[in-house]
Structures are given as structure tokens and as C-alpha cells.
Amino acid sequence: MTELLTATPGQTVGPFFGYALPFERGEQLVPPGSPGAIRLHGVVTDGDGTPIPDALLELWQADAGGTVPTASGSLRRDGWTFTGWGRAATDGDGHYGFTTVAPGATKVGAAPFFLITVFARGLLNRLFTRAYLPGEHLDDDALLSALPADRRDTLIAVAEPTGFRFDVRLQGPHETVFLRYPGHRA
């Protein structure tokens, strides 16, 4: 074979996932009311600013001490094992929410963040982003420093009394910065 074949795009990721991927208490990385429990929530919108009612978000994070969990059992919430992973669907108003703990920095001087994966109808592949916790530690973060100054705030969560708000804008003005990891095809 002398001809080079090009890669084909992935199939769109939705809306079939609505019945297959959510699982009981998937949005609860820790039970509500647990010591140190916070709420990470927001709205997913399209390029016109319209909320997306059928998106699915995955959350990956370090624990409060900055350790990346390696415990198994993510799909069976037992109420005490922190696996650092969860999945939440948006509601009819495009709102999602997780009950979790604030992640710690994974190394000295690093900025703590949540890793977020977004699945939605019309996307050919999932999208990856980060939600950084606000604070002075952001100035030294390599990823944030590499972004234009006017785009950095799309990756910084807003502190609230019970946790953080992080809105995801898929397109348009103030679009969330999305990441591409090695081996991930756009």
C-alpha cells in the first residue's frame, strides 16, 4: 500500500449517552455534608450562550492533600473511598454540579485544579479543560502562563461560600480554553 490514509473523525458523542453513562451518585465524589465537602457547579452553554440540556461532564482530581487517587471502585460509591472521579449530566437549564473536596496541589508551587471532560451532542470528540482554584498560586502555573492574558480567566473557577462555580462555554465570546493531550485527536 503506497497511499497514506487519513484519520477519520470520531462519531459524535451524544445524545445516546443519557441512558448508558450516568450512574447512581456519580456526581458525588464525597457524600454531601462530609467534612471538607464543597460544591463545584456551573452551566454549559453553546456559541449563542444557550444552555445545553444534555451534556455530560467528567471530573478528575487530586484529593485535598494533592495526592492523585488510585483506588478502584469509582462506579460503586461506598461513602468513604475518594476515587477522584465523577460524572454529572446537565439538567434542562444546562446546569451541572459535583459534591467533592477542593483539590490540593500535586507538587510544591503548582496550582490546584480540577480536570474536566465534556461530552455533548454535536461534538465529534470529547473536550478537555481545567478549572483552577482562584488564588495567588496561579501566576506561576506553566499552562496559564502560556495562554494570552485575556484567555486565562476562562480556566479559573469563581469562589462561592459553599465551593466554586465554573461555567463552560463551548464556542463564541469568552469560549473556555480547551486542551489537547498527547495522543488525543482533535
Steps between C-alpha positions, in 0.01 A plus 500: 500500500665820386224746576481667841153481655371786710338455836122528518322700771342324794127458498305766681479424868132565566218495579505121550710524816202622705392149590833318492759711680343665807503287815360531850672778700752550219514872579590431864874453535429540871159482668331839552568626852832315533782688676664725240226441240458776243283552196649547151226604261426709195316524170605361160405731211533495123635772271183708534507481879209253506523242780562143382250269674659168408876528556696264720805608701767287663709631785850373581696641792756459776382471859527788750862405572602507132519122457354359180277212615562152365219319685269288290124496527407831338164370380396369841493785747565355846487828691861509619739412214602813310573396142544850357258435215136579435246551226208744485240578234366848439136569579243675279664835575852378413605488866733232639634446849744283696542447874871455563797645690727783391800338333846560640802583289663186357849646549656791687423829332239352266153646469220263607238424236219270391532318166171512311393301196192614306281275284209652306291453189668638191852453636707262292731435795490579868652826619755539781546803722611596849328695776770662715430611855538877534800641688850642475647160403362544146779739393758220492291237320667394173175443308336825606821694435508363144154640422423853385411710806144561377428121477631385840187586693300242300689236701458651846205400716315765701497454878160481669407446866446125449753428227573616146318589180650408165299571185597324177449694176541273198537780241466870446608798708687399813522136382657269757858402418506131404809282514648239274695222661765286328328222310162678496374579153312824453 
